[in-house]
Amino acid sequence: MTDEILPRIRPAIAALAPYRQGKPAGPDAFKLSSNENPFDPLPSVVEALTHITPINRYPDATAGRLRERLGARYGVRPDEVHVASGSVSILHQLILATSSVGDEVIYAWRSFEAYPSLPLVAGATGVQVPLRQVEGPNSGGRHDLDAMADAVTDRTRAIIVCTPNNPTGPIVTSAEFAAFVERVPADVLIILDEAYGEFVTAPDAVNGLEERIFERHPNVVVLRTFSKAYGLAGLRVGYAIGHEKVLDAARTTGIPLSVTSAAENAAIASLDAEAELLERVAAIVERRTVLVEGLRAQGWDVPDAQGNFVWLPTGDRTDEAAAAFVEGDLIVRPFSGDGIRISVGEHESVDKVLQVSGSIVRTLQP
Ligand SMILES: Cc1ncc(COP(=O)(O)O)c(C=O)c1O
């Protein structure tokens, strides 16, 4: 096997680990490792899946009905909406459209684990700006937007801002983002990744869609997804709202026809059932509050949790802590040497998380 000659792979790609999903949960375990929505799909959404175009035919390459619908929902033209197979696809498309060899892409770190590979795959250079170091409990894990603006050079082509930040939880405020956008040159793309936007309750949080930032700043594109609040992770559908020309560039680098008819139908049915789905979001937010308050009462330092997950900064005890959760039938997402992200899942999972966290807090918090 060692002498086998294989096709030459670009060194930057060969050095990357291929994407590996977290372990599947056993029959009695709760899967709290991928920030999925724990609720079963709505019957109306399942029903919509039976009304797709015949599967021997290609889907509508433009996802026209969904773009029309989202345009009406947010008061923009369909051309100012772009739909793809998950918002992670749109991240790839936008980075490929803006950044290449010699260019830089800035993002906060630690943040969404897909970000580091985006510039690398495009041949560009990723620039990680550490999250803000703050004194005092429950206040870490925030973007340092001043440092991110300071990191801009004449090679910067794109900046990703993740709010709420996956995996730590805090939001970027509206005032912070406004000041940041003023500091970034107008020809640098700013991707505002709001994958968890529907779970946000902080009144001062930036909301790229409500604030219509892309209208005043055509270099800002807002990303949303149907995977989290709307519970369609398995169907892969996400969207961007922004300037038509910027989104045209994403449409150009994207693989055509990757949004299936099933995904488009389910997304439209989810918008029809939005009120019902947002009640589920409210239930998840209630569970999040119970979880955060319980963890803090046990003595954990938990940053503000504004997504559907909480962050435990377990530092160099992370692997041990994750093992304790797995022992308790809870599949969580450890980031070795840093911390553990736990999704807010089924109602019964909340107590189970608190039982394990309570039993390890004194031994495993750094
Ligand atoms: C911050 C962030 N952005 C984007 C995504 C991608 O979501 P999807 O591709 O399912 O729309 C995720 C998924 O976990 C995420 O955490």
The ligand as a MOL file (V3000), in Angstrom:
LIG
                    3D

  0  0  0     0  0            999 V3000
M  V30 BEGIN CTAB
M  V30 COUNTS 16 16 0 0 0
M  V30 BEGIN ATOM
M  V30 1 C -22.2440 29.4760 12.5940 0
M  V30 2 C -22.7350 28.5190 11.5720 0
M  V30 3 N -22.8510 28.9360 10.3180 0
M  V30 4 C -23.3030 28.1240 9.3470 0
M  V30 5 C -23.6410 26.8140 9.6380 0
M  V30 6 C -24.0730 25.9400 8.5000 0
M  V30 7 O -25.3550 25.5300 8.5850 0
M  V30 8 P -26.0950 24.8750 7.3260 0
M  V30 9 O -25.0620 24.5950 6.2850 0
M  V30 10 O -26.7300 23.6490 7.8580 0
M  V30 11 O -27.0670 25.9220 6.8580 0
M  V30 12 C -23.5300 26.3310 10.9350 0
M  V30 13 C -23.8660 24.9340 11.2460 0
M  V30 14 O -23.6270 24.4010 12.2880 0
M  V30 15 C -23.0640 27.2130 11.9290 0
M  V30 16 O -22.9010 26.8020 13.1960 0
M  V30 END ATOM
M  V30 BEGIN BOND
M  V30 1 1 1 2
M  V30 2 1 2 3
M  V30 3 2 2 15
M  V30 4 2 3 4
M  V30 5 1 4 5
M  V30 6 1 5 6
M  V30 7 2 5 12
M  V30 8 1 6 7
M  V30 9 1 7 8
M  V30 10 2 8 9
M  V30 11 1 8 10
M  V30 12 1 8 11
M  V30 13 1 12 13
M  V30 14 1 12 15
M  V30 15 2 13 14
M  V30 16 1 15 16
M  V30 END BOND
M  V30 END CTAB
M  END
